[in-house]
Amino acid sequence: MFEDKVLSCKDCGVDFVFSASEQEFYAEKGFTNEPGRCPSCRAARKQQSRGNGGYSSRPQREMFPAVCASCGKDTTVPFQPSGDKPVYCRDCFQPRTRNNW
């Protein structure tokens, strides 16, 4: 049903083979577009996005110091504690959320 195709990479211009098995995989997943990049350019692009934490435009999250209300350990949290609600470290917070399910 599928036959190997030679495609040209839109990044580097190198010709690469879009194999019959890859085409079958794309069809099974419901992908309608053929790949536009060769395997090495796809890998480089994936590595680049992973180097940025997977999000190229998301800024680094600011963390704030806090003291755990349960164990008293110094910790950091991704929000500015207001002081009117308890703040928990990761170890104390996780069991609390599991028990609430």
Backbone as a ProteinNet text record, in pm:
[ID]
protein_1_A
[PRIMARY]
MFEDKVLSCKDCGVDFVFSASEQEFYAEKGFTNEPGRCPSCRAARKQQSRGNGGYSSRPQREMFPAVCASCGKDTTVPFQPSGDKPVYCRDCFQPRTRNNW
[TERTIARY]
82.8	0	87.6	187.7	276.9	408.6	469.4	600.8	692.7	823	920	914	926.7	928	1055	1109	1223.2	1169.6	1197.8	1154.2	1276	1257.5	1365.4	1340.8	1442.5	1432.5	1418.3	1321.6	1300.3	1403.9	1479.5	1583.1	1717.9	1765	1900.2	1901.9	1786.6	1779.2	1822.7	1864.4	1909.1	1788	1805.4	1700.5	1703.9	1585.7	1576.2	1458.9	1463.1	1360.2	1251.4	1128.8	1010.2	960.5	1002.1	980.4	832.6	803.1	667.3	618.7	708.5	667.5	640.1	718.3	691.6	558.3	530.2	403.6	286.3	303.3	198.5	176.4	286.4	277.6	203.2	239.3	173	23.1	-11.8	-152.7	-227.6	-165.1	-228.1	-255.4	-164.9	-179.4	-272	-312.3	-402.6	-331.2	-197.6	-122.4	-147.9	-176.7	-206.7	-90.8	3.2	116.3	239.7	316.1	443.1	545	650.1	751.2	821.8	849.1	916.6	1065.4	1109.6	1251	1308.4	1438.1	1507.3	1521.9	1550.3	1562.4	1663.7	1777.5	1876.4	1828.7	1761.2	1707.1	1592	1510.9	1403.9	1462.2	1567.3	1631.6	1693.9	1759.2	1821.8	1716.3	1604.1	1496.2	1435.6	1417.5	1363.1	1459.3	1588.5	1688.8	1692.5	1679.3	1679.2	1560.6	1443.7	1326.3	1336.5	1398.5	1418.2	1519.9	1616.9	1717	1655.4	1541.2	1469.2	1359.8	1370.3	1266.6	1143.1	1152.6	1039	950	975.1	892.6	983.9	983.6	1078.4	1043.7	916.4	881.9	840.9	837.7	796.4	914.6	900.1	1010.4	1028.5	1146.9	1175.3	1080.4	1023.1	928.5	1002.7	953.2	1013.8	970	1065.8	1036.9	1058.2	980.5	985.1	1017.5	1096.7	1129.7	1008.9	999.3	890.9	937.1	862	886.4	764	786.3	676.7	597.7	465.3	378.4	368.2	407.9	397.3	526.5	638.8	765.3	865	839.1	926.9	1050	1058.6	1174.1	1168	1284.5	1291.1	1264.8	1185.5	1150.5	1130.6	1101.6	1064.7	933.7	854.5	724.5	708.9	625.4	611.2	512.3	488.7	399.3	450	409.9	449.8	356.7	407.8	321.2	266	136.4	73.2	75.1	96.5	101.1	-31	-141.7	-271.3	-311.6	-235.7	-263.9	-135	-146.3	-25.1	41.9	172.8	252.3	326.5	329	390.8	505.7	606.5	713.8	657.3	732.8	687.5	654.3	739.9	718.7	590.3	559.3	437.1	312.6	327.6	211.5	156.6	242.4	196.7	104.1	136.1	41.2	-93.7	-93.9	-219.3	-308.4	-250.1	-332.5	-382.2	-303.4	-347.8	-463.9	-464	-571.4	-701.4	-694.8	-815.2	-888	-830.9	-896.5	-1008.5
-119	0	125.9	131.6	246.3	212.4	312.5	296.8	405.5	373.8	472.8	596.7	713.7	841.7	916.4	989.6	1075.3	1217.4	1276.1	1411.2	1498.7	1628.6	1723.7	1798.6	1804.7	1870.9	2021.4	2081.7	2225.8	2307.8	2243.5	2315.5	2310.1	2188.4	2174.3	2142	2107	2079.3	1940.5	1857.7	1721.7	1634	1546.7	1450.1	1337.7	1292.1	1179.6	1092.1	967.1	870	868.5	885	868.8	728.2	633.1	491.5	452.9	339.1	286.6	259.8	207.3	179.6	308.9	414	543.6	600	585.1	633.6	559.8	429.3	350.6	397.2	423.2	474.4	608.2	699.6	829.8	811.5	720.1	695.6	640.2	547.5	490.1	596.9	692.8	799.8	911.3	906.3	1008.2	1132.7	1125.7	1240.9	1253.9	1373.9	1394.7	1458.2	1520.5	1585.7	1497.1	1503.5	1433.1	1511.9	1445.6	1520	1621.1	1738.4	1842.5	1848.6	1776.8	1779.2	1637.9	1630.1	1502.2	1455.7	1327.3	1277.8	1354.4	1393.7	1464.7	1605.7	1675.3	1808.2	1797.1	1690.7	1668.7	1644.6	1562.3	1533.6	1660.3	1740.8	1864.6	1960.6	1970.4	2059.7	2013.2	1881.8	1826.3	1851.9	1831.5	1854.7	2002	2090.1	2234.4	2271.4	2216.5	2249.6	2188.7	2071.4	2010.3	2088.5	2148.6	2229.9	2351	2394.3	2508.6	2462	2338	2285.8	2244.3	2236.1	2197.1	2312.5	2429.8	2545.7	2659.7	2691.3	2790.3	2932.1	2962.5	3099.1	3117.2	3008.8	3019.3	3062.7	3169.6	3213.2	3117.3	3121.3	3041.2	3083.9	2988.3	3018.5	3073	3182.6	3241.4	3162.5	3130.5	3055.1	3145.8	3122.4	3204.6	3117.2	3169.9	3092.6	3083.6	2970	2949.8	2847.1	2837.8	2737.8	2647.2	2517.2	2420.5	2427.9	2437	2446.1	2314	2203.8	2073.8	2030.9	2037.1	1986.2	2095.9	2220.6	2331.6	2344	2262.5	2264	2384.2	2444.9	2551.4	2492	2559.7	2510.8	2629.6	2602.1	2707.1	2668.1	2767.9	2745.9	2841.2	2806.2	2888.8	3004.7	3048.9	3162.3	3237.9	3362.3	3444.6	3411.2	3346.3	3313.7	3441.6	3441.5	3560.3	3557.7	3440.4	3429.9	3391.4	3399.4	3366.6	3220.2	3145.2	3003.7	2924.9	2798.3	2718.7	2685.4	2675.2	2638	2510.3	2413.6	2284.3	2257.9	2184.3	2138	2025.4	1985.4	1880.7	1751.4	1712	1585.4	1586.4	1697.6	1706.4	1733.1	1799.9	1834.3	1713.6	1629	1517	1420.3	1377.7	1289.1	1355.9	1485.8	1557.7	1554	1571	1572.9	1433.5	1329.7	1191.8	1152.3	1198.1	1163.2	1235.2	1340.8	1416.8	1360.1	1255.8	1202.2	1117
0	0	0	86.5	91	23.5	-36.9	-98.9	-45.7	-34.6	12	-76	-13.3	-85	-48	-143	-115.8	-98.3	18.6	49.6	71.9	64.2	86.2	216.9	303.5	433.1	413.5	482.1	468.2	544.8	636.2	710.8	640.4	608.8	552.8	404.2	346.7	203.7	162.1	256.1	225.5	192.6	92.9	61.4	164	206	299.2	259.9	303.8	267	374.1	329.4	414	383.3	468.6	438.7	443.3	382.2	380.5	522.7	608.6	746.4	823.3	796.7	860.1	811.6	683.9	628.9	692.1	712.4	775.4	920	991.9	1128.5	1130.6	1039.3	1031.1	1007.2	917.6	884.7	1006.2	1080.5	1199.6	1305.2	1317.3	1415.4	1367.4	1241.2	1188.2	1139.7	1126.5	1075.7	926.4	880.9	739.6	663.7	734.7	668.1	669.9	562.5	557.5	638.7	689.1	764.6	675.5	728.8	652.8	680.6	785.4	823.4	820.7	790	791.6	936.8	958.4	1095.5	1180.9	1124.5	1205.8	1241.3	1152.3	1184.3	1284	1273.5	1371.1	1509.8	1516.9	1645.5	1703.6	1619	1666.7	1718.3	1648.9	1691.4	1823.9	1837.9	1961.5	2077.9	2054.3	2157.8	2198.4	2101.4	2129.2	2218.5	2189.3	2270.3	2409	2422.1	2554	2634.6	2567.8	2636.3	2702.7	2653.3	2711.2	2805.6	2852.8	2941.3	2864.7	2731.7	2651.5	2611.1	2666	2636.4	2594.8	2467.5	2418.9	2462.2	2489.5	2524.1	2670.8	2747.8	2887.5	2973.5	3051.8	3138.5	3256.5	3315.2	3434.3	3546.4	3617	3723.7	3845.4	3899.3	4017.9	4141.2	4227.6	4348.8	4470.2	4576.1	4696.1	4817.3	4910.1	5030.3	5124.3	5194.1	5290	5393.2	5502.7	5606	5609.7	5604	5602.4	5733.4	5721.3	5838.2	5912.6	5848.1	5911.3	5980.4	5906.8	5962.5	5997.9	5955.9	5988.7	5900.5	5796.8	5707	5613.5	5583.7	5483.5	5346.4	5266.1	5133.1	5040.3	4914.2	4819.4	4753.3	4720.6	4657.8	4539.1	4440	4319.6	4334.1	4456.7	4481	4602.6	4615.8	4730.1	4846.7	4951.8	5065.7	5129.8	5157.8	5215.9	5367.5	5426.2	5571.4	5634.5	5559	5617.8	5596.8	5516.1	5492.4	5511.4	5554.8	5574	5440.2	5444	5327.6	5364	5271.7	5298.4	5202.5	5250.4	5161.8	5074.8	4976.7	4884.1	4958.4	5053.3	5124.9	5207	5269.2	5351.8	5267.8	5153.6	5071	4996.1	4940.2	4857.9	4932.3	5055	5124.1	5149.9	5171.9	5197.8	5074.4	4953.3	4832.1	4798.7	4823.6	4796.2	4885.7	5010.1	5104.1	5069.5	4992.4	4958.4	4836	4773.2	4652.6	4691.9
[MASK]
+++++++++++++++++++++++++++++++++++++++++++++++++++++++++++++++++++++++++++++++++++++++++++++++++++++

